[in-house]
Amino acid sequence: MIRDRVYDIVTDEIYLRLPGWVDKADIYLKIEGLNPAGSVKLKTAIALIEDAEISGVLSPGGRVVESSSGNLGIALSMVCSVKGYPFVCITDPNASARSVATMRALGARVVVVSERDANGGYLGTRIAHLKRMLAEDPTLTWTNQYANAANPRAHWERTAASILKAVERVDYLFVGAGTTGTLMGCAAYFREFSPRTRIIAVDTLGSVTFGHPAGPRHIPGLGTSRTPELCTPDLVDDVVLVDEADAVRACRGIAARYGLLVGGSTGSVVSAVRSRGAAMSGASVVALSPDLGDRYLDTVYNDDWVTARFGPEALTDRELAGTPLALGG
Ligand SMILES: Cc1ncc(COP(=O)(O)O)c(C=O)c1O
């Protein structure tokens, strides 16, 4: 496989079966973290930049600004580096030190806001900071992942289409919700091409995206403290809210049982799959894994970090740790 540009290395065809994660259902974990940006957001970043170029708001000499919890920032750093656009990422203390260092290594300027917004999160503060920057410098282009139709379109065209190509029958599709770009793009595609598929949104307890009360959150990726404009709840069949302690336990359970380190939001997604397991007997289930665990070694996989936030009960997945993997089961 020879590619001209680093962001042409998109891996949309890799799935890991999770035998035994729930009884009597086939679970296919779609691995999005094996591209050079390390997450599903590579496809979003390409689409946002190409859309800005096509619409004429971004051209050579232009500069790009975006708010990100880490993964889109890394992906935009990569795409902007190849295309020669200086890039500024506005992020917050929940972004891992590794993600911030990765963006800087790719040439981005990173601003870390530290004040919480009215809902106790950081998104409001990030957006307010970004808007101040835009007001001061009209040559900056905000790709606006929260409201830009190019975001879900990327997942309509690539993520969702690739799933139906790889897995003939999808009874349930579990997708985590941040900006909801991945979720809404997939939901719209499946409504059209596989209406039988039940679309399950996975969000974090404490996120306001689907109208639930705000609360503290520590793991980047899922959840918001301000409802994203892209969110169309009618397109999804069900929403599962996952406690971050359960997401941590599930991450550790996947590592113990299948030898794969997944990111925090994947922990939420597979925890949601397990919580719905009893109702999915005989079903074919696709669950999206937005990134892998290397960015979370200092958090989700660090015992001190986990114990300080969630207590020692969150350290092990009691249902699965130590259970032998029943291949073909
Ligand atoms: C690790 C991770 N999971 C899930 C998501 C949510 O994706 P989306 O913004 O498309 O809803 C993100 C978004 O940044 C992410 O970084």
The ligand as an SDF file (V2000), in Angstrom:
LIG
                    3D

 16 16  0  0  0  0  0  0  0  0999 V2000
  -11.7760    9.2350   21.8650 C   0  0  0  0  0  0  0  0  0  0  0  0
  -12.9940    9.8120   21.2580 C   0  0  0  0  0  0  0  0  0  0  0  0
  -14.1150    9.1320   21.3050 N   0  0  0  0  0  0  0  0  0  0  0  0
  -15.2680    9.6120   20.7970 C   0  0  0  0  0  0  0  0  0  0  0  0
  -15.3250   10.8340   20.2070 C   0  0  0  0  0  0  0  0  0  0  0  0
  -16.6440   11.3570   19.7070 C   0  0  0  0  0  0  0  0  0  0  0  0
  -16.6950   11.5400   18.3340 O   0  0  0  0  0  0  0  0  0  0  0  0
  -17.6810   12.6190   17.7360 P   0  0  0  0  0  0  0  0  0  0  0  0
  -17.0940   13.9640   18.0120 O   0  0  0  0  0  0  0  0  0  0  0  0
  -17.7210   12.3150   16.2790 O   0  0  0  0  0  0  0  0  0  0  0  0
  -18.9860   12.4680   18.3890 O   0  0  0  0  0  0  0  0  0  0  0  0
  -14.1700   11.5980   20.1550 C   0  0  0  0  0  0  0  0  0  0  0  0
  -14.1940   12.9280   19.6090 C   0  0  0  0  0  0  0  0  0  0  0  0
  -13.2630   13.6960   19.7340 O   0  0  0  0  0  0  0  0  0  0  0  0
  -12.9800   11.0750   20.6870 C   0  0  0  0  0  0  0  0  0  0  0  0
  -11.8360   11.7790   20.6730 O   0  0  0  0  0  0  0  0  0  0  0  0
  1  2  1  0
  2  3  1  0
  2 15  2  0
  3  4  2  0
  4  5  1  0
  5  6  1  0
  5 12  2  0
  6  7  1  0
  7  8  1  0
  8  9  2  0
  8 10  1  0
  8 11  1  0
 12 13  1  0
 12 15  1  0
 13 14  2  0
 15 16  1  0
M  END
$$$$
